[in-house]
Amino acid sequence: MRLDDHRVVITAAGRDFGRTLAVRLADLGAEVFLSARTLAAAERVRDEIRGRGQQQVHAFACDLTDPASIRDFAAGVAGNTDRVDLLINNGSRYLDGPDLRSASDDDIVDTIASGATGTVLTVKSFLPLLLNSDKPDLVTMVSACGTAGHHRSEAHDAFYAAKSAQAGFAEILSKRLRPQGVRVISLYPPDFDNPDPLSGEWETAPREATAALTAQSLVDCIVFAVSQPRDCFIKSFHFEQV
């Protein structure tokens, strides 16, 4: 499945799974608009992708805890395109520690702001560009931590709170945006392996039933969902935890 003629926005694409998404979706033919908290981080990934022969990639700074930064990111993308076909909310700060008192107030605020408020404001800012598309899709990387009753992660309570907020936001968006043709898709992965997409390990990572979930499978799920006919609204992907 290819993503030619898709214009894709990815938040927090300067490292980890966001970088993986940017590299892999560009390889599939998408024009990618990627952001990271610092412009230098976004430009590093942009240059890696351009080094692979895909020139339709653009780098922006975006701090998901800063409303003005989010607005500037959307304005920058709008200066390059009149539509966005796929918005991937990948950005959300992880905070470790099962003891509520283990994190500072500032860390808690930053975690909830990036995952919850940042996601809401990103969708708000990019919605006009999504509505200009004839194939608009909105994907949010939630987490198993956003599933009701989940308790197996060592993540901090604030991270659970942020992910629960993302899940609730996606649920209501799915209902309210469907009449406008926007598909809202959420992924709820547990911890997963994320090999470097530019290394040989990407092709050789174990993907048997007994292995941990891989970034390859998450990318495959996203591509599968957005490649379906427009009457097929896949709301969410939930995964068994090994």
C-alpha positions as CSV (number, residue, x, y, z in Angstrom):
1,M,0.0,0.0,0.0
2,R,1.3,3.4,-1.0
3,L,0.6,6.9,0.3
4,D,1.4,8.8,-2.9
5,D,-0.5,12.1,-3.0
6,H,-1.0,12.0,0.7
7,R,0.1,15.1,2.7
8,V,0.9,14.0,6.3
9,V,1.5,16.0,9.4
10,I,3.4,14.3,12.3
11,T,4.0,15.8,15.7
12,A,7.0,14.9,17.9
13,A,8.8,13.4,14.9
14,G,12.3,14.3,16.0
15,R,13.1,11.0,17.6
16,D,11.7,7.6,18.6
17,F,8.4,6.5,17.0
18,G,7.7,9.9,15.5
19,R,10.9,9.7,13.5
20,T,10.0,6.1,12.5
21,L,6.6,7.3,11.2
22,A,8.2,10.2,9.3
23,V,10.8,8.0,7.6
24,R,8.4,5.1,6.8
25,L,5.5,7.2,5.5
26,A,7.9,9.2,3.3
27,D,9.3,5.9,2.0
28,L,5.7,5.1,1.0
29,G,5.4,8.3,-1.1
30,A,3.8,10.7,1.4
31,E,4.7,14.4,1.5
32,V,5.6,14.8,5.2
33,F,5.4,17.9,7.4
34,L,7.1,16.9,10.6
35,S,7.6,18.8,13.9
36,A,9.8,18.5,16.9
37,R,10.2,20.6,20.0
38,T,13.3,22.1,18.5
39,L,13.8,23.0,14.9
40,A,17.2,21.4,14.8
41,A,15.8,18.0,15.8
42,A,13.1,18.3,13.1
43,E,15.7,19.3,10.5
44,R,17.9,16.3,11.3
45,V,15.0,13.9,10.5
46,R,14.1,15.9,7.4
47,D,17.7,15.6,6.2
48,E,17.7,11.9,6.8
49,I,14.6,11.5,4.7
50,R,16.0,13.7,1.9
51,G,19.1,11.6,1.9
52,R,16.9,8.7,1.0
53,G,15.7,10.5,-2.2
54,Q,12.4,11.8,-0.9
55,Q,12.5,15.6,-1.2
56,Q,8.9,16.3,-0.3
57,V,9.5,16.7,3.5
58,H,9.4,19.8,5.6
59,A,10.6,20.5,9.1
60,F,9.0,22.7,11.8
61,A,9.5,23.5,15.5
62,C,6.5,22.8,17.7
63,D,6.3,22.8,21.5
64,L,3.0,21.0,22.3
65,T,2.9,22.7,25.7
66,D,2.8,26.2,24.0
67,P,-0.4,27.2,22.2
68,A,1.4,29.9,20.2
69,S,3.9,27.3,19.0
70,I,1.2,25.0,17.8
71,R,-0.5,27.8,15.9
72,D,2.8,28.8,14.3
73,F,3.3,25.2,13.2
74,A,-0.1,25.0,11.6
75,A,0.4,28.4,9.9
76,G,3.8,27.2,8.6
77,V,2.2,24.1,7.1
78,A,-0.6,26.2,5.6
79,G,2.1,28.3,3.9
80,N,3.2,25.2,2.0
81,T,-0.1,23.4,1.3
82,D,-3.8,24.0,1.0
83,R,-4.7,20.7,2.6
84,V,-3.7,17.9,5.1
85,D,-4.8,14.4,4.4
86,L,-3.5,12.8,7.5
87,L,-2.7,14.3,10.9
88,I,-0.9,12.0,13.3
89,N,-0.9,13.1,16.9
90,N,2.2,11.4,18.1
91,G,3.5,13.9,20.6
92,S,3.1,13.3,24.3
93,R,5.7,13.5,27.0
94,Y,6.3,10.2,28.9
95,L,6.7,10.4,32.6
96,D,7.9,7.4,34.6
97,G,7.2,6.4,38.2
98,P,4.2,4.8,39.8
99,D,4.4,7.0,42.9
100,L,2.3,10.1,42.4
101,R,4.7,12.1,44.6
102,S,7.8,11.2,42.7
103,A,7.3,13.9,40.0
104,S,7.6,17.6,40.4
105,D,4.6,19.8,39.8
106,D,6.3,21.2,36.7
107,D,6.8,17.7,35.2
108,I,3.1,16.9,35.9
109,V,1.9,20.0,34.2
110,D,4.3,19.5,31.2
111,T,3.1,15.9,30.8
112,I,-0.6,16.6,30.8
113,A,-0.1,19.8,28.7
114,S,1.8,18.0,25.9
115,G,-0.5,14.9,25.8
116,A,-3.9,16.4,26.5
117,T,-4.0,20.1,25.8
118,G,-1.4,19.8,23.0
119,T,-3.5,17.2,21.2
120,V,-6.7,19.2,21.4
121,L,-5.0,22.4,20.2
122,T,-3.2,20.6,17.4
123,V,-6.4,19.2,16.0
124,K,-8.1,22.6,16.4
125,S,-5.3,24.4,14.5
126,F,-5.1,21.8,11.7
127,L,-8.8,21.1,11.3
128,P,-9.3,23.7,8.5
129,L,-6.6,22.0,6.4
130,L,-8.0,18.5,7.1
131,L,-11.4,19.7,6.0
132,N,-9.9,20.8,2.7
133,S,-8.9,17.2,1.9
134,D,-11.1,14.7,0.1
135,K,-9.6,11.9,2.3
136,P,-9.1,13.4,5.8
137,D,-7.8,11.1,8.5
138,L,-6.9,11.9,12.1
139,V,-4.7,9.4,13.9
140,T,-3.8,9.6,17.6
141,M,-1.1,7.5,19.2
142,V,-2.8,7.0,22.6
143,S,-1.4,4.1,24.6
144,A,-2.6,1.1,26.5
145,C,-2.5,3.6,29.5
146,G,-5.5,5.3,27.9
147,T,-7.6,2.1,28.2
148,A,-10.1,2.0,31.1
149,G,-8.8,-0.3,33.8
150,H,-5.2,-0.6,32.5
151,H,-2.6,-0.8,35.3
152,R,0.4,-2.7,34.0
153,S,2.6,0.2,33.0
154,E,5.2,1.8,35.3
155,A,4.2,5.2,33.9
156,H,3.3,8.1,36.3
157,D,-0.3,8.8,37.1
158,A,0.0,12.1,35.1
159,F,0.9,10.1,32.0
160,Y,-2.2,7.9,32.6
161,A,-4.3,11.1,32.9
162,A,-2.9,12.6,29.7
163,K,-3.6,9.4,27.7
164,S,-7.1,9.0,29.2
165,A,-7.8,12.6,28.0
166,Q,-6.6,11.8,24.5
167,A,-8.8,8.7,24.4
168,G,-11.9,10.7,25.5
169,F,-11.1,13.4,23.0
170,A,-10.8,11.0,20.2
171,E,-14.0,9.3,21.1
172,I,-16.1,12.5,20.8
173,L,-14.2,13.6,17.7
174,S,-15.1,10.4,16.0
175,K,-18.8,11.1,16.4
176,R,-18.7,14.8,15.6
177,L,-16.3,14.8,12.6
178,R,-17.8,11.8,10.8
179,P,-20.5,13.9,9.1
180,Q,-17.7,16.0,7.6
181,G,-15.9,12.9,6.3
182,V,-13.0,12.9,8.8
183,R,-12.1,9.5,10.1
184,V,-10.7,9.5,13.7
185,I,-8.4,6.5,14.4
186,S,-6.8,5.8,17.7
187,L,-4.0,3.3,18.5
188,Y,-3.6,1.9,22.1
189,P,-0.3,0.0,22.1
190,P,1.5,-1.3,25.2
191,D,5.3,-0.9,25.3
192,F,6.7,-1.8,21.9
193,D,10.0,-2.3,20.2
194,N,11.1,0.5,17.9
195,P,14.2,-0.5,15.9
196,D,15.9,2.2,13.8
197,P,14.0,2.3,10.5
198,L,17.3,3.1,8.7
199,S,19.1,0.0,10.1
200,G,19.1,-3.6,9.1
201,E,17.3,-4.4,12.3
202,W,14.1,-2.9,10.9
203,E,13.8,-5.9,8.5
204,T,14.9,-8.6,10.9
205,A,13.1,-7.7,14.1
206,P,11.1,-10.7,15.4
207,R,7.4,-10.6,14.7
208,E,6.2,-13.9,16.0
209,A,3.2,-14.4,18.3
210,T,5.5,-14.6,21.3
211,A,7.5,-11.4,20.5
212,A,6.7,-7.9,21.7
213,L,4.7,-5.6,19.5
214,T,6.9,-3.8,17.0
215,A,6.9,-0.3,15.5
216,Q,6.6,-2.1,12.1
217,S,3.2,-3.4,13.0
218,L,2.0,-0.1,14.3
219,V,3.0,1.6,11.0
220,D,1.3,-1.2,9.1
221,C,-1.9,-0.6,11.1
222,I,-1.9,3.1,10.3
223,V,-1.3,2.5,6.6
224,F,-4.0,-0.2,6.5
225,A,-6.6,2.1,8.2
226,V,-6.0,5.1,6.0
227,S,-5.9,3.0,2.8
228,Q,-9.5,1.7,3.3
229,P,-12.5,2.9,1.3
230,R,-14.0,6.0,2.8
231,D,-17.1,4.1,4.1
232,C,-14.7,2.1,6.4
233,F,-14.2,3.9,9.7
234,I,-11.8,2.0,11.8
235,K,-12.0,3.7,15.2
236,S,-9.3,2.0,17.1
237,F,-6.6,-0.6,17.4
238,H,-6.1,-2.4,20.7
239,F,-3.3,-4.9,21.2
240,E,-2.7,-7.9,23.5
241,Q,0.1,-7.2,25.9
242,V,2.8,-9.9,26.2
